[in-house]
Amino acid sequence: MSGRPNPNDAWGGMSTGWTISAYLLSGILVWGGVGWLIDHLVGTPKVFTAIGMVLGAGLGVYLVYIRYGRGESDGHRS
C-alpha cells in the first residue's frame, strides 16, 4: 500500500489533510513547549519559546515533505 488516497474515493484525501495539519501543529506545540520549558528554567522572557516554535514549524514541514512530498521515482517509499 503506497499511502496515497484512491482517486475514485471522494473523501480519500481527507485523512491526508488532517494528518498533515496534525504534523504541523504538533511540531509547533511540542518544540514550543520545549522552548517554554527552557525559558522557564533559565529565566528568559519567551526567547526560546519563539525559537522552539519556529524550529517546530520547520521540522513539521520537513516531516510532511519526507512523508508525502517525495515522488514515486525516488526508489524508496514507506
C-alpha positions as CSV (number, residue, x, y, z in Angstrom):
1,M,0.0,0.0,0.0
2,S,1.5,3.3,-1.1
3,G,-0.3,5.5,1.5
4,R,-1.8,7.7,-1.2
5,P,-5.6,8.1,-1.4
6,N,-7.7,6.4,-4.1
7,P,-8.6,9.0,-6.8
8,N,-12.1,7.4,-7.1
9,D,-12.8,8.0,-3.4
10,A,-14.2,11.5,-2.8
11,W,-13.2,11.5,0.9
12,G,-9.9,9.8,0.4
13,G,-7.7,12.9,0.8
14,M,-9.5,14.0,3.9
15,S,-7.3,11.8,6.2
16,T,-4.2,13.0,4.5
17,G,-5.1,16.7,5.1
18,W,-5.8,16.0,8.7
19,T,-2.6,14.1,9.1
20,I,-0.5,16.9,7.6
21,S,-2.3,19.5,9.8
22,A,-1.6,17.4,12.9
23,Y,2.1,17.1,11.9
24,L,2.5,20.8,11.6
25,L,0.5,21.7,14.7
26,S,2.2,19.1,16.9
27,G,5.6,20.2,15.8
28,I,4.9,23.8,16.8
29,L,3.3,22.7,20.1
30,V,5.9,20.2,21.1
31,W,9.0,22.3,20.3
32,G,7.3,25.5,21.5
33,G,6.7,23.6,24.8
34,V,10.4,22.6,25.0
35,G,11.3,26.2,24.4
36,W,8.9,27.4,27.1
37,L,10.4,24.9,29.5
38,I,13.9,26.2,28.7
39,D,12.7,29.7,29.2
40,H,11.1,28.8,32.5
41,L,14.3,27.1,33.7
42,V,16.7,29.8,32.5
43,G,14.5,32.8,33.2
44,T,14.5,34.3,29.8
45,P,11.4,36.2,28.5
46,K,10.0,33.8,25.9
47,V,13.1,33.8,23.7
48,F,13.4,30.0,23.5
49,T,9.7,29.6,23.1
50,A,9.7,31.6,19.9
51,I,12.8,29.7,18.7
52,G,11.2,26.4,19.5
53,M,8.0,27.3,17.7
54,V,9.9,28.3,14.5
55,L,12.1,25.1,14.8
56,G,8.9,23.0,15.3
57,A,7.3,24.5,12.2
58,G,10.3,23.9,10.1
59,L,10.6,20.3,11.4
60,G,6.9,19.8,10.8
61,V,7.3,20.9,7.2
62,Y,10.3,18.7,6.7
63,L,8.3,15.7,8.1
64,V,5.4,16.4,5.8
65,Y,7.9,16.5,2.9
66,I,9.5,13.3,3.9
67,R,6.2,11.5,4.3
68,Y,4.1,13.0,1.4
69,G,6.3,15.2,-0.8
70,R,8.7,12.9,-2.5
71,G,7.8,11.4,-5.8
72,E,7.5,7.8,-6.7
73,S,10.7,7.9,-8.8
74,D,12.9,8.1,-5.6
75,G,13.1,4.4,-5.5
76,H,12.0,4.0,-1.9
77,R,8.6,4.7,-0.4
78,S,7.4,3.7,3.1
